[in-house]
């Protein structure tokens, strides 16, 4: 599990995927999220603008990111 520290109240799901290098572009993030490939806290999430806060986890392709 990789930890990503944020200094703001939240980060949006699509921005996190790009920041963590899990996707190569915003367009890829949009497609992967829309197809339900991304798990947020263990459940599929199709909301590209989902606000993630410290304690949330995101999974894609076997990689897990935890927001701290």
Backbone torsions as a table, in degrees:
resi	resn	phi	psi	omega
1	UNK	NA	133.4	178.2
2	UNK	-101.8	137.8	177.5
3	UNK	-103.0	133.9	176.8
4	UNK	-117.6	122.0	179.6
5	UNK	-92.8	130.8	175.3
6	UNK	-115.1	146.4	-179.5
7	UNK	-104.8	4.5	178.5
8	UNK	-110.3	175.5	-179.5
9	UNK	-64.7	-36.7	-178.1
10	UNK	-154.3	168.4	170.9
11	UNK	-135.1	141.5	-179.7
12	UNK	-78.1	149.5	-174.3
13	UNK	-55.6	-47.9	-178.4
14	UNK	-63.4	-37.2	178.6
15	UNK	-67.6	-37.6	178.8
16	UNK	-64.3	-43.0	-179.4
17	UNK	-60.1	-39.8	177.6
18	UNK	-70.4	-45.2	-178.0
19	UNK	-60.8	-38.0	-178.0
20	UNK	-85.9	3.2	-179.9
21	UNK	59.8	32.9	174.6
22	UNK	-85.2	-20.6	174.6
23	UNK	-133.4	159.5	-177.3
24	UNK	-91.5	-17.0	-177.7
25	UNK	-154.8	166.2	175.9
26	UNK	-64.5	-33.7	178.1
27	UNK	-64.6	-41.8	177.7
28	UNK	-65.2	-40.6	178.6
29	UNK	-59.6	-45.0	-179.3
30	UNK	-58.1	-46.4	-178.1
31	UNK	-66.9	-47.0	-177.5
32	UNK	-63.0	-39.2	178.4
33	UNK	-68.1	-46.6	-178.3
34	UNK	-60.8	-33.1	-179.6
35	UNK	-83.3	2.4	175.6
36	UNK	76.0	21.1	-178.9
37	UNK	-80.0	-16.4	-175.7
38	UNK	-98.7	130.7	176.8
39	UNK	-104.9	132.5	174.0
40	UNK	-116.3	119.2	-176.8
41	UNK	53.6	38.2	174.4
42	UNK	87.2	-3.1	-178.7
43	UNK	-121.7	143.4	177.9
44	UNK	-58.1	139.1	179.9
45	UNK	-129.1	127.0	179.9
46	UNK	-111.2	12.8	179.5
47	UNK	-97.6	106.8	-177.3
48	UNK	-60.3	-35.0	-177.7
49	UNK	-93.0	14.7	179.9
50	UNK	-52.9	127.8	-179.6
51	UNK	-84.0	122.1	179.8
52	UNK	-105.4	135.8	-178.5
53	UNK	-122.6	164.9	177.9
54	UNK	-50.8	134.5	-177.6
55	UNK	104.4	-22.0	178.8
56	UNK	-74.6	150.5	174.7
57	UNK	-122.0	147.9	179.2
58	UNK	-129.8	133.7	179.1
59	UNK	-124.5	138.4	175.5
60	UNK	-155.6	128.1	177.6
61	UNK	53.2	39.8	177.2
62	UNK	81.3	-3.8	177.5
63	UNK	-95.7	135.1	179.0
64	UNK	-118.2	131.3	178.5
65	UNK	-117.8	132.9	174.7
66	UNK	-114.4	132.9	178.0
67	UNK	-84.0	130.0	177.1
68	UNK	-126.4	NA	NA
